[in-house]
Amino acid sequence: MINPFQAMQAFNNPSQFLGQQLQNRMNQMKQQNPQAFQKMQEMTSGKSESEMKQTCMNLAQQQGIDLKSFASKFGINI
């Protein structure tokens, strides 16, 4: 559950908030499943920003997630 201070931060700067949330999740993933974290690093290592974006879009689509629609809920255009 999100606390009120996190909610205020999300509304004031959604990109920074999502970046922090992503970093927190990546740290959790690294601790909980080092093999999956290593696989993620291999998939993104040496890729350009556009290649990483396409990789993320493909992975989200495989999980049934429309990443553009999800991001738009936070005012972020992908």
N, C-alpha and C positions, 0 to 999 in steps of 0.2 A: 504494500500500500504506500502511496506517495504522501509525504508530509506537506503541510501548507507552504513551507518555505521552498521546497522543491517545485511545487506547482507554480509559485510566483516566478521562479527562475525560468521554468519552462515557457511561460507566457512572455517573459521579457526577452529571452534569447534562446529560441528553440534549437538553433543549430548547436550552440555550446552545450545546452542541456543534453541533447541527444548524443553528442560526442562524449560527454562524461559518462552517460549511461552505457554507451558502447564500450568505453574503456573499462568500466566496472565489470561489465559482463564478460569481456575478454579475459580479465584477471581471474574471474570465477571459473571460466572455462579452462584456463591454463592449470588451475589448481585441481579441478574436478576430473578433467579428462585431458591429460597431456598429449595423448596420441591425436585427438581431434584438433587440439590447438596447433600441433606440429603440421597436420594436414592442411589446416587453414593457412598457415604461414607459407607452406609450399605452393599453395594455389595462388597466393597473392605476390609472392616474391618475384621481383623483376618486372612486374606489370605496370603499365602506364595507368593513369587515373581512369581513362575511358575503358581500358581492359578490366580493371577492378570493378568498375561500375557494371559492366556487362556480366561479369562473374557473379556479382551480388544479385543482379536481376534474375539471372538463370537459376541460382540456388533458391531464391525466394519463390520463383515460379514453380520449381519442383516441389516445394512445400505447400503450394496452393495460396501463396501470398502475393497480392498485387502491390509491389513495393512503391510504385508511384502513387497509388491511392492512399496507402498508409502514410507516406511522407506528407501528402497534401493535407492530411488532417492536422498536421503541425505547421502548416504554412510553408512547407519546403517543396520546391519544384525540383524534380530530378530529370 
